[in-house]
Amino acid sequence: MPSKPVKKSKRDALKRHGTLNPHPNMVADPLFETGHFFDRDDVVQVKYEMLRRVTVDKQSVTQSAIAFGFSRPTYYQAEADFQRDGLFGLLPEKRGPRQGHKLRSDVLDFAMQLRASDPSLRPADLAAAIQERFGVNAHPRSIERALRRQEKKRR
């Protein structure tokens, strides 16, 4: 079986699961030169090997971080995450807010009142009114989704 399609599908899976290393070309450790078992595209494997290199092989944190394409603060964060959660701690966390933070209940109530008084208002119109009244810059699509969720709750 050719190795290229397998590599391609693994890269796709890593990307889909959020574990594709964004900087595989920065990994300079000799283990990852073979390309057989060690995969510089797999950020979890790269971080684990970086931690192992310091803990087991007694390499300095600085040398290890550089060899695996990370900074020293990233090493220490990975070490803390691994100590706390094991391999699961090495999985990248989703960045950004965990939930809508701009469309608070008072902002949504205002948008719903506007929509009730004039059903022809588009989400872009609601976004402009919210910006003017609350100083909140919310995307029209976010407003549309939030209003739809509110409507489902009331049914």
ABEGO torsion letter per residue (X at the ends): XBAAAAAAAAAAAAAAAGABBABAAABABAAAAAGAABBAABAAAAAAAAAAAAAAAGBBAAAAAAAAGBBAAAAAAAAAAAAAAEAAAABBBBBEBABBAABBAAAAAAAAAAAAABAABBAAAAAAAAAAAAGBBBBAAAAAAAAAAAAAAAX
